[in-house]
Amino acid sequence: MRSLLLLVIATFGFAGCASIPVVDERQLLQEASGTRTIRVYGVHGPLSTRQAGRVLARVAAEAPDADALDRHLAVERLVADSPLYTGNSVRVLRDGAQTFPAMFRAIEGAKHFVDLEYYTFQDVKSGGQRIGELLEDKSRAGVHVRVIYDAVGSLGTPAAFFSRLRAAGVQLVQYNPINPLRATKSPNDRDHRKILVADDDVAIVGGVNLSTTYESAPRVLSSDSGTAGRARDPSTTHPVWHDLDLEIRGPVVPDLDKVFRRHWREQNGPPLAPDDAWPQHTEGRQIVRVIASSPARLATRYYATVLTAIRTAQSSIWMTAAYFVPTHQELSGLKAAARRGVDVRILLPSHTDVPEILAIQRSYYGGLLRAGVKVYERRTGIVHSKAMVVDGIWSLVGSSNFDQRSVLWNDEVDVVVLGDSTAAQLRNDMRSDMQHARRIDWKFVHRQGIWQHLQALFWRLWQRLL
């Protein structure tokens, strides 16, 4: 898929090339200082200033530095243009083994509508059932089933699968078709989002595609050898894909469905039947914000949020990245954080579906180590996660990679979660992954030969397209 995408981009040339936006955090801090009230919503709508203050004070009490949290929230409010929602429950889902069953349960439980938006949309299975069969059954039972899928990401999906869904009444929209006569955007622009919303009751969002690559169960894995990354189960030759999703219940769920509906309209989907507003319930104590990024609408929302989190970190930054191709500001921010004593840890893949990325990510190791950043490469499986935890209180999970393509070209969706519960779940998962990882040291860096350095130089010229 990546090779095809690069070919399409090369065919159309570099017309419309974009440059990485420069985010001035100092200016944002100045603009945000005391100028805007942070909006917090609950099950009955916006909270009063006093109610919002109590909610944020609770979170601040869990944070190591309340002032840093206040500064970050103020700037994030300025760039995110979306409110905070309190009263949510958040559950971390690991890999396809946990995510697919949760998805199938959400779809099975839907009584009114199911909205799906995925870069890769295939007829995956869970517990012996295919998602196509499940969606067909729900549609025939009167549930509104709507799907947006990316034309490039789902290129390998058989046309017969889509025909079967349409025959059952499922509504489908192909995002930015490859055919130039039907294309709605530049061939660079792709829908990289992964969203499932059922009845405004439950949402699942993160990095897991509806792709058969996630059907490989994370059983006992081989050691760091020529077969690293593959399950020992002889019935499969697929590498295990390690990824993260969040299952969210509570008042923020309808906000995620608004993201889906906006995309549906922009891609000229059939008119949507109005879905009734279902009563919302408090499901937990987590505070969640949705950040929908698009080159068409302030592409820096996700980017500025990440930079702000890095710059305001006081004690720790733990992150995992599938494709580590940072911008200059991101790289500088991580190094600066480590130099001021922040515990910066980056978990990366040592095996990947895009080999060019390995040469690029490894070219940054020397500078990161000099700054005091701890870098890990997971030896087994393919790391596809996109997550960050700052100061044990602020978490980010979504579809955005830590690369330049996610900033410049892709439509993405990410969620920020405030609360030590979700942060603890994510840190535990990262800590577990680090136990299967090699910590990068100077010996590893010096082993990279001239050929690896030449590869890195070449692919860094193309890094915005990878």
GUGU-181787 format. One record per residue: x, y, z of N, C-alpha, C in turn. Coordinates in pm, whole numbers, padded with zeros to 5 digits, always signed. Example, Ala and Ser with C-alpha at 12.3 -4.5 7.8 and 13.67 -1.06 7.14 Angstrom:
! residues 2
+01319-00569+00780+01230-00450+00780+01320-00330+00780
+01285-00225+00708+01367-00106+00714+01290+00003+00787
END
This chain:
! residues 466
+00082-00120+00000+00000+00000+00000+00086+00126+00000
+00189+00123+00084+00278+00240+00091+00347+00263-00042
+00393+00155-00106+00463+00168-00233+00371+00227-00339
+00245+00181-00339+00150+00235-00435+00125+00382-00410
+00111+00419-00284+00087+00558-00250+00203+00645-00296
+00326+00599-00273+00443+00675-00318+00443+00689-00469
+00403+00583-00540+00399+00588-00686+00296+00690-00733
+00179+00690-00670+00075+00786-00707+00123+00928-00685
+00188+00951-00570+00237+01084-00538+00343+01127-00638
+00434+01035-00670+00540+01068-00765+00482+01098-00901
+00377+01027-00940+00314+01049-01069+00257+01189-01079
+00198+01236-00972+00139+01369-00972+00241+01477-00942
+00365+01435-00908+00469+01533-00878+00449+01595-00742
+00525+01696-00716+00523+01761-00586+00438+01887-00588
+00350+01897-00686+00262+02013-00689+00179+02015-00562
+00166+02133-00504+00088+02147-00382+00163+02103-00259
+00297+02089-00269+00375+02050-00151+00354+02151-00040
+00342+02101+00081+00321+02188+00196+00447+02190+00280
+00459+02293+00360+00572+02303+00451+00523+02282+00593
+00612+02230+00678+00577+02204+00817+00545+02336+00886
+00430+02348+00949+00397+02472+01019+00489+02494+01138
+00520+02618+01166+00600+02653+01282+00505+02700+01391
+00508+02633+01504+00420+02665+01616+00500+02743+01720
+00455+02862+01749+00520+02948+01847+00450+02929+01981
+00502+02835+02062+00437+02806+02190+00439+02926+02283
+00545+03006+02276+00554+03122+02364+00441+03220+02334
+00413+03239+02205+00303+03328+02168+00169+03268+02210
+00155+03136+02192+00030+03072+02234+00008+03087+02384
+00113+03069+02461+00100+03085+02606+00056+03226+02641
+00112+03325+02569+00077+03464+02596-00068+03491+02558
-00109+03437+02443-00247+03459+02399-00347+03389+02489
-00308+03274+02540-00401+03195+02621-00408+03240+02765
-00309+03316+02809-00300+03353+02950-00417+03441+02992
-00512+03379+03061-00623+03453+03120-00722+03509+03020
-00715+03466+02893-00802+03526+02794-00924+03441+02762
-00917+03312+02790-01027+03226+02753-01059+03131+02868
-01187+03109+02888-01230+03012+02988-01223+02872+02928
-01171+02779+03004-01164+02641+02958-01302+02579+02969
-01357+02536+02857-01490+02478+02856-01486+02332+02900
-01573+02298+02993-01588+02160+03037-01735+02124+03026
-01763+02012+02960-01901+01967+02941-01925+01840+03020
-02051+01823+03060-02094+01701+03128-02213+01642+03057
-02287+01556+03123-02399+01489+03059-02513+01585+03026
-02520+01698+03095-02628+01793+03072-02580+01920+03002
-02463+01912+02939-02413+02029+02867-02298+02096+02941
-02272+02224+02909-02158+02294+02969-02174+02312+03120
-02065+02291+03190-02062+02312+03335-02043+02459+03364
-02089+02501+03480-02064+02638+03523-01915+02655+03551
-01872+02780+03562-01731+02807+03590-01688+02740+03719
-01775+02745+03820-01741+02684+03948-01732+02532+03936
-01829+02471+03865-01827+02326+03848-01703+02282+03770
-01672+02355+03662-01555+02322+03582-01428+02335+03666
-01424+02438+03749-01307+02458+03835-01286+02342+03929
-01396+02288+03984-01384+02174+04076-01332+02050+04003
-01382+02028+03880-01339+01912+03802-01190+01921+03770
-01146+02038+03725-01005+02054+03689-00915+02053+03812
-00967+02100+03924-00889+02098+04047-00862+01954+04090
-00961+01866+04069-00940+01726+04102-00827+01667+04019
-00826+01697+03889-00721+01646+03803-00587+01707+03842
-00588+01838+03870-00463+01905+03908-00403+01844+04033
-00491+01798+04124-00441+01737+04248-00366+01607+04220
-00399+01542+04108-00331+01417+04071-00201+01444+03996
-00184+01569+03948-00068+01603+03866+00050+01645+03952
+00173+01617+03909+00290+01658+03987+00312+01808+03988
+00259+01878+03887+00277+02023+03878+00148+02084+03825
+00065+02138+03914-00064+02191+03875-00050+02311+03783
+00051+02395+03804+00072+02512+03719+00100+02471+03575
+00182+02368+03557+00213+02320+03422+00086+02269+03355
+00001+02197+03429-00124+02148+03373-00213+02263+03332
-00222+02367+03414-00303+02484+03380-00255+02550+03252
-00123+02565+03239-00070+02628+03118-00100+02544+02995
-00083+02414+03009-00108+02327+02896-00255+02330+02855
-00345+02323+02951-00487+02324+02920-00527+02453+02850
-00470+02565+02892-00504+02693+02831-00461+02697+02685
-00340+02651+02657-00292+02653+02520-00366+02551+02435
-00391+02434+02492-00461+02330+02417-00601+02377+02380
-00665+02447+02469-00798+02502+02439-00791+02597+02321
-00684+02673+02312-00669+02770+02205-00653+02702+02069
-00579+02592+02066-00549+02528+01938-00645+02415+01902
-00706+02353+02002-00788+02235+01975-00929+02272+01927
-00981+02385+01973-01115+02430+01936-01220+02323+01965
-01204+02253+02075-01303+02154+02118-01301+02150+02269
-01417+02125+02329-01425+02129+02476-01374+02002+02540
-01354+02010+02669-01328+01893+02752-01461+01834+02797
-01470+01703+02800-01590+01636+02847-01554+01553+02970
-01624+01576+03078-01601+01498+03199-01706+01387+03209
-01683+01293+03300-01781+01186+03323-01767+01067+03231
-01646+01044+03174-01626+00934+03080-01551+00818+03146
-01576+00698+03094-01492+00584+03127-01404+00555+03007
-01280+00517+03033-01184+00490+02926-01115+00358+02956
-01117+00268+02859-01049+00139+02875-00947+00124+02763
-00824+00090+02799-00718+00070+02700-00731-00070+02641
-00730-00077+02508-00737-00204+02436-00605-00230+02366
-00550-00348+02386-00421-00383+02325-00441-00477+02207
-00382-00441+02095-00373-00528+01979-00513-00568+01928
-00515-00646+01822-00643-00694+01770-00711-00791+01864
-00632-00860+01947-00688-00961+02037-00789-00901+02135
-00768-00776+02178-00863-00710+02267-00956-00616+02190
-00903-00553+02085-00981-00451+02015-01093-00511+01932
-01065-00616+01855-01170-00673+01770-01290-00723+01849
-01272-00799+01958-01390-00839+02036-01470-00719+02088
-01400-00613+02130-01470-00493+02178-01549-00429+02065
-01492-00424+01946-01563-00368+01831-01687-00449+01798
-01672-00581+01794-01786-00667+01759-01896-00656+01864
-01858-00645+01993-01959-00627+02097-02033-00495+02080
-01961-00389+02048-02025-00258+02029-02124-00262+01913
-02084-00325+01802-02173-00333+01685-02293-00421+01718
-02268-00533+01783-02377-00625+01816-02479-00559+01908
-02433-00473+01997-02524-00408+02091-02598-00288+02036
-02560-00241+01916-02623-00121+01860-02768-00148+01821
-02854-00054+01856-02996-00065+01822-03040+00041+01722
-02959+00146+01705-03000+00258+01619-02902+00285+01507
-02772+00301+01537-02677+00328+01429-02537+00282+01466
-02460+00255+01363-02317+00223+01375-02244+00304+01269
-02148+00386+01310-02066+00464+01218-01921+00417+01228
-01863+00384+01113-01726+00334+01105-01646+00420+01008
-01527+00461+01048-01438+00536+00960-01298+00480+00978
-01245+00417+00869-01117+00347+00880-01033+00365+00754
-00904+00380+00776-00810+00386+00664-00811+00254+00588
-00802+00144+00661-00811+00011+00601-00938-00057+00650
-01023-00099+00557-01150-00162+00592-01157-00296+00520
-01139-00404+00596-01142-00539+00541-01241-00624+00620
-01270-00741+00568-01368-00830+00630-01301-00911+00740
-01268-00843+00849-01196-00908+00959-01290-01000+01036
-01230-01089+01114-01311-01181+01192-01270-01178+01338
-01365-01213+01423-01342-01221+01567-01437-01325+01622
-01382-01420+01698-01466-01524+01757-01541-01606+01654
-01481-01625+01537-01543-01706+01432-01643-01632+01346
-01667-01503+01372-01763-01425+01295-01692-01320+01213
-01742-01293+01092-01689-01189+01006-01762-01058+01030
-01689-00946+01020-01754-00817+01044-01855-00787+00934
-01829-00836+00812-01925-00814+00705-02060-00876+00737
-02057-00999+00786-02182-01067+00822-02254-00991+00932
-02179-00944+01031-02239-00872+01142-02303-00742+01095
-02233-00667+01011-02287-00540+00961-02410-00563+00874
-02405-00667+00793-02522-00699+00709-02643-00732+00797
-02623-00812+00899-02734-00850+00988-02792-00728+01058
-02705-00639+01107-02754-00519+01177-02830-00429+01081
-02779-00414+00961-02848-00328+00864-02986-00384+00829
-02994-00513+00806-03124-00575+00773-03220-00568+00891
-03165-00556+01013-03250-00545+01132-03297-00401+01156
-03259-00309+01069-03306-00172+01080-03208-00074+01140
-03088-00119+01174-02985-00030+01228-02917+00044+01113
-02900+00176+01127-02829+00254+01024-02680+00222+01034
-02625+00163+00929-02483+00128+00926-02416+00211+00817
-02314+00290+00857-02248+00381+00762-02097+00363+00775
-02029+00362+00661-01885+00334+00659-01815+00433+00567
-01707+00495+00617-01613+00571+00535-01482+00492+00534
-01429+00467+00415-01301+00397+00404-01211+00470+00305
-01082+00466+00329-00988+00536+00242-00961+00454+00116
-00953+00523+00002-00937+00454-00126-00803+00383-00136
-00696+00442-00083-00564+00379-00088-00551+00273+00020
-00588+00308+00142-00573+00214+00253-00653+00087+00235
-00764+00094+00162-00851-00022+00142-00844-00075-00001
-00737-00043-00070-00723-00084-00209-00725-00235-00225
-00673-00308-00127-00667-00454-00137-00797-00523-00098
-00898-00449-00057-01025-00510-00018-01105-00549-00141
-01150-00674-00153-01224-00718-00272-01351-00636-00293
-01379-00603-00419-01499-00527-00452-01625-00602-00412
-01617-00735-00415-01734-00816-00379-01778-00791-00235
-01682-00763-00148-01715-00735-00008-01802-00609+00002
-01762-00504-00069-01840-00380-00067-01977-00401-00132
-01982-00479-00240-02110-00504-00308-02207-00576-00215
-02154-00670-00138-02238-00745-00044-02296-00653+00063
-02214-00562+00113-02261-00469+00215-02369-00376+00159
-02345-00325+00038-02444-00235-00023-02578-00308-00043
-02571-00432-00085-02693-00508-00108-02773-00526+00021
-02702-00524+00135-02771-00538+00264-02817-00404+00319
-02791-00294+00247-02837-00163+00291-02733-00081+00364
-02610-00131+00375-02504-00054+00438-02463+00062+00346
-02452+00182+00400-02412+00298+00323-02259+00313+00328
-02197+00327+00210-02051+00332+00200-02007+00459+00129
-01899+00519+00180-01837+00634+00116-01688+00606+00105
-01636+00615-00018-01492+00599-00040-01426+00736-00031
-01329+00748+00059-01261+00876+00077-01157+00898-00032
-01170+01009-00103-01074+01055-00203-01032+00943-00299
-01122+00905-00390-01091+00796-00484-00962+00821-00562
-00897+00712-00601-00773+00722-00677-00798+00775-00817
-00910+00734-00875-00946+00782-01009-00950+00935-01009
-00864+01001-01089-00859+01148-01086-00991+01214-01125
-01076+01141-01198-01206+01197-01237-01303+01199-01120
-01277+01115-01019-01364+01109-00902-01299+01163-00776
-01169+01191-00782-01095+01236-00663-01152+01367-00612
-01154+01379-00481-01205+01501-00417-01094+01588-00362
-00971+01530-00356-00858+01603-00299-00731+01565-00374
-00619+01624-00332-00489+01583-00383-00464+01437-00349
-00388+01363-00434-00360+01223-00402-00282+01207-00272
-00215+01312-00226-00146+01307-00097-00242+01295+00020
-00360+01353+00008-00453+01363+00121-00525+01231+00142
-00506+01172+00261-00567+01044+00291-00643+01052+00423
-00744+00968+00436-00820+00956+00560-00756+00845+00644
-00679+00885+00744-00605+00791+00826-00675+00762+00959
-00798+00807+00973-00870+00793+01099-00917+00649+01123
-00935+00617+01251-00991+00488+01293-01093+00517+01402
-01223+00516+01363-01331+00551+01457-01444+00450+01443
-01496+00407+01555-01622+00332+01560-01710+00400+01664
-01833+00433+01626-01931+00489+01721-02060+00410+01707
-02115+00365+01819-02240+00290+01820-02339+00358+01913
-02448+00407+01856-02560+00464+01933-02521+00579+02026
-02414+00651+01995-02365+00756+02087-02343+00703+02227
-02330+00571+02236-02312+00506+02367-02168+00466+02391
-02102+00416+02286-01965+00370+02297-01889+00409+02171
-01763+00447+02190-01675+00478+02078-01544+00404+02098
-01484+00362+01988-01352+00300+01990-01265+00377+01892
-01151+00424+01939-01067+00511+01858-00921+00480+01891
-00835+00495+01792-00693+00470+01816-00618+00439+01689
-00530+00337+01694-00445+00306+01581-00479+00178+01509
-00575+00100+01561-00606-00032+01505-00697-00019+01384
-00649-00063+01269-00731-00068+01148-00820-00191+01149
-00925-00187+01068-01004-00307+01043-00932-00385+00934
-00817-00439+00973-00727-00507+00881-00699-00647+00931
-00689-00742+00838-00663-00880+00876-00524-00897+00937
-00436-00799+00923-00304-00809+00987-00316-00819+01138
-00426-00768+01195-00445-00772+01340-00505-00902+01389
-00534-00995+01298-00590-01123+01339-00484-01217+01394
-00356-01183+01377-00250-01267+01432-00248-01249+01583
-00271-01357+01655-00284-01349+01800-00147-01328+01864
-00138-01241+01967-00011-01216+02033+00026-01328+02129
+00058-01444+02072+00099-01558+02156+00247-01546+02187
+00308-01656+02233+00450-01653+02266+00529-01624+02140
+00621-01528+02149+00695-01484+02033+00837-01534+02037
+00898-01540+01920+01036-01583+01913+01127-01476+01966
+01252-01514+01991+01351-01419+02041+01401-01332+01928
+01494-01244+01959+01547-01150+01861+01638-01225+01765
+01578-01287+01666+01654-01366+01570+01599-01341+01432
+01636-01425+01339+01590-01405+01202+01441-01420+01189
+01374-01484+01287+01229-01498+01282+01161-01407+01381
+01231-01307+01430+01173-01217+01530+01049-01152+01474
+00950-01139+01562+00828-01071+01522+00721-01165+01471
+00751-01296+01462+00651-01388+01413+00608-01484+01524
+00482-01518+01525+00431-01608+01628+00489-01747+01610
+00504-01819+01720+00555-01955+01712+00447-02053+01665
+00324-02008+01669+00215-02092+01622+00236-02124+01474
+00256-02248+01435+00285-02280+01296+00169-02255+01203
+00049-02232+01257-00067-02211+01172-00069-02071+01112
+00020-01982+01155+00021-01846+01100+00163-01804+01071
+00177-01731+00963+00307-01674+00928+00304-01523+00937
+00197-01468+00995+00182-01324+01004+00253-01270+01128
+00324-01160+01116+00381-01098+01235+00271-01042+01323
+00295-01040+01451+00199-00984+01544+00209-00832+01541
+00097-00765+01524+00094-00619+01523+00053-00570+01662
+00139-00488+01721+00112-00433+01854+00056-00292+01838
-00062-00270+01895-00129-00142+01875-00217-00111+01995
-00270+00011+01998-00354+00057+02108-00480+00125+02056
-00590+00094+02119-00716+00166+02100-00771+00202+02236
-00865+00294+02236-00938+00328+02358-01086+00301+02336
-01147+00233+02432-01293+00218+02434-01348+00322+02531
-01431+00412+02479-01478+00527+02557-01629+00524+02568
-01678+00546+02687-01821+00562+02711-01841+00691+02790
-01947+00763+02757-01975+00886+02829-02008+01002+02736
-02014+01123+02791-02062+01239+02715-01978+01278+02595
-01852+01234+02586-01768+01274+02473-01800+01194+02347
-01870+01082+02359-01893+00995+02243-01964+01067+02128
-02072+01145+02152-02135+01215+02039-02041+01310+01967
-01940+01363+02037-01845+01453+01973-01762+01378+01868
-01729+01252+01897-01659+01172+01798-01747+01142+01678
-01877+01124+01702-01964+01098+01589-01982+01223+01502
-01971+01341+01563-01975+01465+01483-01858+01470+01386
-01742+01421+01429-01626+01415+01342-01657+01327+01221
-01717+01212+01245-01756+01122+01136-01855+01190+01042
-01958+01251+01097-02063+01311+01014-02010+01425+00928
-01918+01503+00981-01860+01612+00903-01783+01557+00783
-01707+01451+00807-01634+01389+00696-01730+01331+00592
-01836+01271+00638-01936+01212+00548-01992+01318+00455
-02027+01432+00510-02082+01541+00427-01976+01596+00332
-01853+01611+00379-01747+01666+00295-01716+01575+00177
-01736+01445+00195-01712+01350+00086-01838+01321+00005
-01938+01408+00020-02061+01400-00059-02133+01267-00041
-02134+01219+00083-02209+01098+00113-02358+01122+00103
-02438+01017+00090-02584+01032+00085-02634+01105+00209
-02742+01178+00197-02797+01249+00314-02817+01152+00431
-02774+01195+00548-02783+01110+00665-02921+01123+00729
-02979+01010+00761-03104+01013+00836-03074+01068+00974
-03157+01159+01025-03130+01215+01158-03140+01107+01265
-03036+01100+01347-03038+01008+01461-03084+01084+01584
-03174+01026+01657-03223+01091+01777-03109+01114+01876
-03123+01219+01957-03025+01246+02062-03057+01155+02180
-02966+01063+02206-02989+00968+02315-02942+01028+02447
-03013+01002+02554-02971+01056+02685-02833+01006+02723
-02751+01098+02774-02615+01064+02813-02608+01033+02963
-02512+00951+02998-02495+00912+03137-02349+00928+03177
-02328+00962+03301-02192+00966+03352-02143+00823+03367
-02029+00795+03303-01977+00659+03301-01849+00644+03383
-01790+00756+03421-01665+00747+03494-01616+00886+03534
-01486+00898+03558-01428+01024+03605-01325+01082+03508
-01307+01017+03394-01204+01063+03301-01252+01184+03219
-01160+01277+03197-01189+01396+03117-01126+01375+02980
-01205+01392+02873-01160+01359+02738-01186+01476+02644
-01091+01499+02554-01106+01599+02447-01076+01531+02314
-01158+01559+02214-01139+01506+02079-01065+01609+01995
-00961+01565+01925-00886+01653+01835-00892+01593+01696
-00970+01654+01609-00981+01611+01470-00896+01703+01384
-00796+01647+01319-00704+01727+01239-00727+01700+01091
-00711+01805+01012-00726+01793+00868-00651+01908+00802
-00579+01881+00693-00513+01990+00622-00610+02099+00579
-00738+02062+00561-00837+02160+00519-00881+02252+00633
-00858+02207+00758-00904+02286+00872-00798+02286+00981
-00713+02388+00980-00615+02407+01086-00540+02278+01118
-00452+02241+01027-00380+02114+01041-00293+02109+01165
-00267+02224+01228-00175+02226+01342-00241+02188+01474
-00368+02152+01477-00434+02122+01605-00364+02010+01679
-00349+01898+01614-00277+01786+01677-00133+01825+01703
-00069+01884+01605+00073+01917+01614+00101+02013+01728
+00022+02119+01738+00043+02216+01845+00014+02155+01981
-00082+02065+01988-00113+01998+02114+00005+01913+02161
+00064+01838+02068+00179+01754+02103+00297+01840+02146
+00326+01945+02070+00438+02032+02106+00417+02096+02242
+00296+02140+02269+00266+02202+02398+00286+02103+02512
+00242+01979+02491+00258+01877+02595+00406+01852+02622
+00486+01846+02518+00629+01823+02535+00694+01940+02608
+00659+02061+02570+00724+02180+02627+00682+02205+02772
+00562+02160+02811+00515+02186+02947+00540+02068+03041
+00596+01959+02989+00622+01841+03073+00718+01877+03187
+00687+01826+03306+00768+01855+03424+00844+01734+03477
+00786+01615+03462+00851+01498+03521+00877+01386+03421
+00784+01361+03327+00804+01247+03238+00730+01263+03107
+00788+01207+03003+00725+01191+02871+00753+01049+02826
+00652+00966+02824+00665+00830+02771+00582+00823+02644
+00641+00774+02537+00567+00768+02412+00606+00643+02333
+00512+00598+02250+00538+00490+02156+00495+00536+02019
+00578+00510+01919+00553+00562+01784+00580+00453+01682
+00485+00434+01591+00502+00335+01486+00602+00382+01382
+00595+00511+01348+00682+00570+01245+00741+00698+01303
+00866+00691+01343+00930+00804+01411+01004+00889+01308
+00933+00990+01256+00990+01083+01159+00955+01224+01210
+01016+01268+01320+00974+01391+01387+01009+01516+01307
+00932+01620+01331+00968+01751+01277+01082+01809+01361
+01140+01918+01313+01249+01982+01388+01203+02026+01526
+01082+02083+01534+01032+02130+01663+01005+02015+01759
+00951+01904+01708+00926+01789+01794+01057+01731+01847
+01154+01715+01758+01283+01660+01798+01353+01751+01899
+01351+01881+01872+01413+01976+01964+01343+01977+02098
+01209+01965+02096+01133+01965+02221+01165+01845+02308
+01176+01728+02246+01209+01607+02323+01349+01617+02384
+01444+01666+02307+01581+01681+02359+01585+01783+02473
+01517+01895+02454+01516+02000+02557+01454+01948+02686
+01345+01868+02673+01280+01812+02792+01377+01722+02868
+01448+01636+02796+01542+01545+02862+01654+01624+02930
+01700+01730+02866+01809+01809+02924+01767+01879+03053
+01639+01911+03065+01595+01977+03188+01551+01878+03295
+01581+01750+03272+01557+01650+03375+01431+01569+03360
+01355+01587+03254+01233+01509+03232+01272+01368+03187
+01204+01268+03241+01228+01129+03203+01161+01103+03068
+01238+01112+02960+01184+01096+02825+01218+00956+02776
+01115+00878+02743+01133+00742+02692+01053+00727+02564
+01118+00671+02462+01054+00652+02332+01064+00506+02294
+00949+00442+02273+00943+00302+02233+00913+00296+02083
+01002+00229+02007+00993+00225+01862+01002+00081+01813
+00966+00058+01687+00977-00079+01633+01118-00110+01587
+01154-00239+01592+01276-00283+01526+01242-00361+01399
+01111-00387+01379+01059-00449+01257+00940-00364+01215
+00923-00343+01085+00816-00255+01040+00771-00294+00900
+00650-00250+00865+00599-00273+00730+00653-00169+00632
+00724-00068+00683+00784+00036+00597+00933+00041+00630
+01014-00042+00567+01156-00051+00604+01231+00081+00598
+01190+00170+00510+01259+00299+00499+01256+00376+00630
+01148+00355+00709+01133+00428+00835+01244+00392+00932
+01287+00266+00933+01391+00225+01027+01519+00304+01006
+01557+00325+00880+01679+00401+00852+01665+00544+00902
+01545+00602+00885+01525+00740+00929+01527+00749+01082
+01449+00662+01149+01440+00673+01295+01576+00651+01361
+01654+00557+01307+01784+00529+01367+01884+00642+01344
+01861+00725+01244+01952+00837+01220+01941+00943+01329
+01835+00938+01410+01816+01036+01517+01871+00987+01651
+01911+00861+01661+01945+00803+01790+02062+00874+01859
+02165+00908+01783+02281+00972+01844+02245+01101+01915
+02170+01188+01848+02130+01315+01909+02041+01296+02028
+01951+01197+02022+01862+01171+02135+01940+01120+02256
+02034+01028+02233+02113+00976+02344+02198+01085+02408
+02255+01173+02327+02336+01282+02383+02254+01372+02474
+02126+01387+02442+02038+01473+02523+01987+01403+02648
+02006+01270+02656+01958+01196+02772+01825+01126+02751
+01777+01119+02626+01653+01048+02597+01680+00897+02598
+01588+00821+02658+01598+00675+02659+01518+00621+02540
+01585+00546+02454+01522+00494+02332+01520+00341+02338
+01404+00283+02304+01388+00138+02305+01335+00093+02169
+01384-00022+02124+01329-00086+02005+01270-00220+02046
+01140-00236+02021+01077-00365+02054+01127-00471+01958
+01173-00583+02013+01234-00689+01934+01131-00775+01862
+01012-00787+01917+00913-00882+01864+00793-00809+01808
+00739-00864+01701+00620-00806+01641+00647-00675+01571
+00539-00610+01528+00546-00479+01463+00473-00379+01550
+00544-00279+01597+00483-00174+01680+00410-00076+01589
+00279-00064+01610+00198+00029+01529+00126+00130+01619
+00159+00132+01747+00091+00218+01844+00128+00364+01825
+00034+00451+01863+00059+00595+01864+00004+00648+01996
+00091+00668+02094+00045+00709+02226+00153+00789+02296
+00109+00878+02385+00200+00958+02465+00138+00981+02602
+00220+00970+02705+00176+01000+02842+00273+01102+02900
+00220+01213+02948+00303+01321+03004+00269+01340+03151
+00371+01336+03235+00359+01362+03378+00261+01270+03448
+00235+01154+03390+00147+01056+03453+00003+01102+03467
-00038+01204+03390-00173+01260+03405-00238+01294+03273
-00157+01324+03171-00205+01369+03039-00170+01262+02937
-00272+01209+02869-00250+01101+02772-00306+01139+02636
-00240+01090+02532-00284+01112+02394-00277+00979+02321
-00391+00938+02263-00397+00816+02181-00481+00848+02059
-00439+00796+01945-00517+00821+01825-00455+00760+01702
-00491+00819+01587-00443+00767+01459-00319+00839+01410
-00285+00954+01468-00172+01034+01420-00039+00969+01453
+00044+00952+01352+00180+00905+01374+00269+01023+01411
+00383+00991+01472+00481+01093+01507+00569+01117+01384
+00502+01161+01276+00573+01183+01152+00517+01306+01082
+00582+01342+00973+00545+01465+00905+00421+01449+00818
+00395+01327+00771+00275+01303+00691+00148+01330+00773
+00148+01291+00899+00029+01313+00982+00005+01461+01005
+00111+01542+01002+00097+01686+01020+00049+01753+00892
+00101+01707+00777+00081+01779+00652-00037+01729+00568
-00059+01597+00566-00148+01544+00463-00270+01470+00516
-00255+01393+00622-00362+01302+00662-00471+01370+00742
-00594+01323+00723-00701+01353+00817-00690+01252+00930
-00680+01301+01053-00654+01217+01169-00754+01248+01279
-00763+01159+01376-00841+01187+01496-00767+01129+01616
-00754+01209+01720-00685+01170+01843-00769+01217+01961
-00747+01155+02074-00815+01199+02196-00713+01223+02305
-00735+01331+02378-00657+01362+02498-00740+01319+02618
-00676+01246+02709-00744+01203+02831-00669+01259+02951
-00742+01328+03039-00685+01381+03162-00728+01290+03278
-00632+01238+03349-00663+01151+03461-00553+01048+03479
-00527+01014+03605-00417+00922+03630-00453+00777+03599
-00582+00745+03588-00622+00608+03561-00580+00564+03421
-00619+00640+03320-00581+00606+03183-00430+00614+03165
-00370+00717+03224-00224+00730+03214-00154+00608+03273
-00205+00557+03384-00143+00440+03448-00158+00317+03359
-00276+00300+03296-00295+00186+03206-00194+00190+03091
-00179+00309+03032-00089+00323+02917+00057+00303+02957
+00095+00359+03072+00234+00342+03118+00264+00196+03148
+00167+00124+03204+00188-00018+03230+00208-00096+03100
+00128-00060+02997+00143-00125+02868+00279-00094+02807
+00321+00032+02816+00452+00069+02762+00565-00001+02838
+00549-00008+02970+00651-00076+03051+00661-00224+03010
+00547-00286+02985+00547-00425+02941+00616-00439+02807
+00588-00345+02714+00654-00349+02583+00805-00331+02596
+00847-00246+02690+00990-00222+02707+01063-00347+02755
+00990-00436+02823+01051-00562+02867+01083-00653+02749
+01016-00628+02634+01044-00705+02512+01131-00624+02416
+01195-00520+02467+01268-00428+02381+01416-00423+02415
+01493-00381+02319+01635-00353+02338+01649-00204+02366
+01719-00169+02475+01746-00028+02499+01866+00012+02414
+01848+00118+02337+01951+00161+02243+02065+00228+02320
+02188+00186+02288+02305+00245+02350+02403+00289+02242
+02516+00344+02285+02612+00395+02188+02674+00282+02106
+02682+00164+02163+02735+00051+02087+02647+00023+01966
+02514+00027+01986+02421+00006+01875+02437+00116+01771
+02448+00241+01816+02460+00354+01723+02587+00341+01639
+02697+00305+01702+02824+00296+01629+02827+00179+01532
+02739+00079+01555+02735-00035+01463+02669-00001+01330
+02599+00111+01325+02535+00150+01200+02643+00191+01100
+02653+00119+00992+02759+00143+00896+02727+00253+00798
+02819+00273+00704+02805+00380+00605+02682+00359+00519
+02648+00231+00489+02531+00205+00406+02403+00250+00477
+02394+00224+00607+02277+00269+00683+02267+00421+00683
+02382+00488+00696+02381+00634+00696+02338+00690+00561
+02382+00627+00453+02343+00672+00320+02193+00650+00297
+02144+00535+00344+02000+00509+00335+01920+00617+00407
+01966+00649+00529+01895+00750+00608+01894+00885+00537
+02007+00924+00480+02013+01051+00408+01916+01053+00292
+01911+00942+00218+01822+00936+00102+01675+00944+00144
+01638+00861+00242+01497+00854+00278+01451+00977+00356
+01541+01048+00421+01500+01172+00488+01460+01279+00388
+01509+01268+00263+01463+01359+00157+01318+01333+00123
+01272+01208+00145+01137+01168+00110+01047+01152+00232
+01094+01196+00349+01026+01158+00472+00882+01210+00482
+00851+01318+00415+00713+01369+00426+00614+01281+00350
+00663+01197+00261+00574+01113+00182+00558+00974+00241
+00646+00935+00333+00642+00798+00385+00526+00777+00481
END
